[in-house]
Amino acid sequence: MSDCYAAALRILKYRFNSTAELRRKLRAKQFDKQTIEETLARLRDEKWLDDERYAAAYVRSRVSKNKGRLRIRRELMGAGVDDDTIDAAVGANVNAEDERERAAVMARKRLPVLIRRYGKDAARNKLTAYLLKQGYDAALVREIVKETLVANN
């Protein structure tokens, strides 16, 4: 177990991991299932591994990079974090008004470049696709694209 524990600490030294991510990485290092589970339990007891803390830090990090709540949610699901933990982390760290403002700023910044490159009609579609890919809600994206196009005229 001490080899598995040391490997887990080396992995955690670089960045936080969810329990599922760490489990996957330890499996890839050929440790048996029982040893991995004992190691994960020890790490949780010692507060090295905490999915709630991981999810909250992850959400704050991604929000600072202008990602929308839907993309953050997908990424956390991919990391193996459970739905309740994701809901709590997103709810506590993503403000709807701030999210709207971030999306509007991104749209205002990106639209002139897209218009120059593709023309007005294609720019609207490209901007919509871009904001959706960044994880913003479709209704919010429609609103912001419409407002940005009107303001840009």
C-alpha positions in Angstrom: 0.0 0.0 0.0 2.9 2.4 0.7 3.9 2.4 -3.0 0.4 3.2 -4.0 0.1 5.9 -1.4 3.4 7.5 -2.5 2.3 7.4 -6.2 -1.0 9.0 -5.2 0.8 11.8 -3.3 3.1 12.4 -6.3 0.1 12.7 -8.5 -1.6 15.1 -6.1 1.6 17.2 -5.8 1.0 18.6 -9.2 -2.8 19.5 -8.9 -5.9 18.5 -7.2 -7.7 15.4 -8.7 -11.2 14.1 -8.2 -11.4 10.7 -6.5 -12.4 9.1 -9.9 -9.4 10.7 -11.7 -7.0 9.6 -9.0 -8.5 6.1 -9.1 -8.1 5.9 -12.9 -4.4 7.1 -12.7 -3.6 4.6 -10.0 -5.2 1.8 -12.0 -3.0 2.8 -14.9 0.0 2.3 -12.7 -1.1 -1.4 -12.2 -2.1 -1.2 -8.5 -4.7 -3.7 -7.4 -8.3 -2.6 -6.6 -8.2 -3.2 -2.9 -4.9 -1.3 -2.5 -6.3 1.6 -4.5 -9.4 1.8 -2.4 -7.4 1.7 0.9 -5.2 4.4 -0.4 -8.1 6.6 -1.4 -9.7 6.1 2.0 -6.5 7.1 3.7 -6.1 10.2 1.5 -9.7 11.2 2.3 -9.1 10.8 6.0 -6.0 12.9 5.8 -7.9 15.5 3.8 -5.6 15.1 0.7 -8.6 14.1 -1.4 -11.9 16.0 -1.2 -14.3 16.1 -4.2 -16.2 19.1 -2.8 -13.1 21.1 -2.5 -11.8 20.0 -5.9 -15.1 20.9 -7.6 -15.3 24.3 -5.9 -11.7 25.2 -6.9 -12.2 23.9 -10.4 -15.4 26.0 -10.8 -13.6 29.1 -9.6 -10.7 28.5 -11.9 -12.9 27.9 -15.0 -15.1 30.9 -14.2 -12.0 33.1 -14.1 -11.3 31.8 -17.7 -14.8 32.9 -18.9 -16.2 29.4 -19.2 -20.0 29.0 -18.8 -21.7 26.9 -16.2 -22.7 24.2 -18.8 -19.2 23.6 -19.9 -17.9 23.5 -16.4 -20.6 21.0 -15.5 -19.6 18.8 -18.4 -15.9 18.9 -17.5 -16.6 18.0 -13.9 -18.8 15.1 -15.0 -15.9 14.0 -17.1 -13.7 14.1 -14.1 -16.0 11.7 -12.3 -17.5 14.2 -9.8 -21.1 13.3 -8.8 -24.1 15.5 -9.7 -24.9 16.8 -6.2 -21.3 17.9 -5.7 -21.3 19.6 -9.1 -24.6 21.4 -8.4 -23.3 22.7 -5.0 -20.0 23.9 -6.4 -21.6 25.6 -9.5 -24.4 27.1 -7.4 -22.0 28.5 -4.9 -19.4 29.9 -7.3 -21.3 31.0 -10.5 -23.4 34.1 -10.3 -26.0 34.4 -13.2 -25.5 38.1 -13.6 -21.7 37.8 -13.7 -22.0 35.0 -16.2 -24.2 37.1 -18.4 -21.7 40.0 -18.2 -18.8 37.7 -19.0 -20.6 36.4 -22.1 -21.5 39.9 -23.2 -17.9 41.1 -22.9 -16.6 38.1 -24.9 -19.2 38.7 -27.6 -18.4 42.4 -27.9 -14.7 41.6 -28.1 -15.0 38.8 -30.7 -17.8 40.1 -33.0 -15.7 42.8 -34.9 -13.0 40.2 -35.7 -15.6 37.8 -36.9 -17.3 40.4 -39.1 -14.1 41.4 -40.7 -13.1 37.8 -41.4 -16.5 36.2 -42.4 -19.1 39.0 -43.0 -22.1 39.9 -40.8 -24.3 36.8 -41.4 -21.6 34.3 -40.9 -20.2 36.2 -37.9 -23.5 35.9 -36.1 -23.4 32.1 -36.6 -19.8 31.9 -35.6 -20.3 34.0 -32.5 -23.3 31.9 -31.5 -21.4 28.7 -31.9 -18.4 30.1 -30.0 -20.5 31.1 -27.0 -22.3 27.8 -26.9 -19.0 26.0 -27.0 -17.8 28.0 -24.1 -20.7 26.6 -22.0 -23.3 29.4 -22.0 -27.0 28.7 -22.1 -28.7 28.8 -25.5 -31.3 31.4 -24.5 -28.6 33.6 -23.0 -26.5 33.3 -26.1 -29.4 34.3 -28.4 -30.0 37.4 -26.2 -26.4 38.4 -26.1 -25.8 37.9 -29.8 -28.9 39.9 -30.7 -27.9 42.8 -28.3 -24.3 42.7 -29.6 -25.3 42.9 -33.2 -27.7 45.8 -32.6 -25.0 47.6 -30.6 -22.5 47.0 -33.4 -24.6 48.7 -36.1 
